[in-house]
Amino acid sequence: MTTYPIDQIRADFPILGETVRNKPLVYLDNAASCQKPQAVIDSIVHVYSHEYANIHRGVHTLSVKATDRFEAAREKVKRFINAGSEKEIIFLRGATEAINLVAQSFGKSQLQAGDEIVISAMEHHANIVPWQMLCQQIGTVLKVAPMNQKGELIFEEFEKLLGDKTKLVAIAHMSNALGTINPVEKIIAAAHAKNIPVLLDGAQATPHMAVDVQALDCDFYVFSGHKLYGPSGTGVLYGKQALLEAMPPYQGGGDMIRTVTFEKTTYAGLPHKFEAGTPAIAEIIGLGAAIDYVSAIGMENIAAYEAELLAYATEQAEQIKGMNIVGQAAEKGGILSFTLDHIHPHDIGTMLDSLGIAIRAGHHCAMPVMDFYGVPATARASFAMYNTREEVDILMQGIKSLIEVFG
Ligand code: PMP
């Protein structure tokens, strides 16, 4: 922790110098979206100022340059998650679009009525609704593996759901509502023992830990660029090449074809088969800059720093009477979901905002998790690589003052 360059990191994020309601900004809504380092902002400005054109189409110099930069970002993503080939990296708008792609393309082409898809009780709506839509369309069945009161997957119950009819497991690597890090190695081993492919929703995991898709041996991995310090409108689907090859295109249009006549169209190869239309060119290049940035600091260093921060925040929270932590998994990333006795989470969010503290209050796109705990919403402080103990102190001080006045 002593060698972690926190001052330099904070200086790299211009927005952290902002004031909100005349107070220094304390930004603790990172699970919703992270702030951007200057390197990412500069990268986008540079593209639009000097290197912008549409990609994969023009023979002119700018188009070639933009294409090279775009494809270099693909190579960076490939290295970042240790995929085997750039063909396995599909650029999309976000984790949501990536899961919808798998549901509509893999789901519709490989699954049949009566086949089962197993998810968990702690999923984000993005990893529930696309499967429900598929079930409505083709008659597949959604099975939900339960969790315990701590917000941990009950592994034995999960395993019991894996049967002859199970054709896919789709599960969060890390929960956005609770912070739980799921035992994905065990999950994948159990599913693969029955030849069931596994999709991991890595939207929350990728900003907080090193991910190696080959070591995990997951079949699909999805994440969003904006949570990884990159631009919004960017996301990634990783899929094993053989699976992606066998899947039909998700959308049709320019860039995803080889030949088109009115009678018949043939499709481009991977990864372009799944990238119809003009993508978020400058933003994807910006995602590459974000990956360079976090890689230079080191995902292991970020994970270790955030683990200490979470431990500190948890210890402080446990000492506050009337503050209840929601989600106390043994394996947990930097998320502190909580309620305060007698104060609605939305009021917590509004009142902390008046102190310059940005947290999220709501159902966190995980309504079934709220139902499980019997609460309408929680307040959630979520940490990133640039947060500090001092900010945790400001948060806890703010919470104590709320309890004193309203609790
Ligand atoms: N899964 C999880 C676990 C998430 O936290 C989120 C974003 N809150 C998503 C999926 C969806 O990501 P996006 O909105 O960027 O597509």
Boltz pocket constraint, residues with backbone or C-beta under 6 A from the ligand:
constraints:
  - pocket:
      binder: B
      contacts: [[A, 31], [A, 32], [A, 93], [A, 94], [A, 95], [A, 96], [A, 97], [A, 124], [A, 126], [A, 127], [A, 172], [A, 174], [A, 175], [A, 176], [A, 201], [A, 203], [A, 204], [A, 224], [A, 234], [A, 235], [A, 364], [A, 365]]
      max_distance: 6.0
